[in-house]
Amino acid sequence: MSDLTGKVAVVTGGTRGIGFATAAALAEAGATVVVTGRDRETAEKRAAELGERVSGVALDVTDSAAVKDVFKNIAKEHGRIDVLVASAGILEGGLIGMLTDEHIATTLATNVAGTITCVQAAARAMMRKRSGSIVLLGSIVGERGNAGQTVYAASKAALVATAKSAAKELGKQGIRVNAVAPGVIQTDLISEQSDEVLERVKETTALRRLGTPEEVAKVIRFLASDDASFVTGQVLGIDGGLVL
């Protein structure tokens, strides 16, 4: 298991799903972890489930001023930020003809602008130590698209470009930036999908099953650690062979 002892990690959207599993994996590897979520009480409660090295704070990533303040406070309290896992995001489907301006704006504000603001804030703290690892949460739909998810797919495709561009820019500061592209993972985001749809997904996946948040978290933990010290600007698919 990758060692993160002495590292300080921030996981946005860390109160559920892949974000929560990632916070658990980073803490297990020895990191001090700060979990963020929109609701303070929930963030603190979920953090408490993971042990004394994990704390929770409220953060709406669409509020750029709040992002700057929260990251500044984390760096001040812990003396550094070594890892950012930008997991905060929303998934709301909608056929093209039914998309509203609000739907488009909210998705892009959260998934794209919110993520970039967090990368910016974390990078500022990391530059002081001239080291750090940033992992963004993409998706296979950002590569292959999906009917009924045009805006979501566009937002995830944007994160691929963000990871690659930031990697080129921040590499000279010793900061690595990568992304993961999960396939269909067993989280509440797929709770509305029918058994028939999920069975079709399994049939077209090489491993013939869905993934788990813990399996995604282990890859993120690797990218966050020094075991991946020469890995940057990459997008790692975690989809069981759904995209081949």
URDAQUI-V869085 format. One record per run of one state. SS is the DSSP state (H for helix, E for strand, L for the rest). FROM is the first residue (numbers start at 1). TO is the last residue. If there is no record, write none. Layout:
# URDAQUI-V869085
ss:SS from:FROM to:TO
ss:SS from:FROM to:TO
This chain:
# URDAQUI-V869085
ss:L from:1 to:7
ss:E from:8 to:12
ss:L from:13 to:16
ss:H from:17 to:28
ss:L from:29 to:31
ss:E from:32 to:37
ss:L from:38 to:39
ss:H from:40 to:48
ss:L from:49 to:53
ss:E from:54 to:58
ss:L from:59 to:63
ss:H from:64 to:78
ss:L from:79 to:82
ss:E from:83 to:86
ss:L from:87 to:93
ss:E from:94 to:94
ss:L from:95 to:95
ss:H from:96 to:98
ss:L from:99 to:100
ss:H from:101 to:127
ss:L from:128 to:131
ss:E from:132 to:137
ss:L from:138 to:140
ss:H from:141 to:144
ss:L from:145 to:148
ss:E from:149 to:149
ss:H from:150 to:173
ss:L from:174 to:174
ss:E from:175 to:182
ss:L from:183 to:184
ss:E from:185 to:185
ss:L from:186 to:187
ss:H from:188 to:190
ss:L from:191 to:194
ss:H from:195 to:203
ss:L from:204 to:210
ss:E from:211 to:211
ss:L from:212 to:212
ss:H from:213 to:224
ss:L from:225 to:225
ss:H from:226 to:228
ss:L from:229 to:234
ss:E from:235 to:238
ss:L from:239 to:244
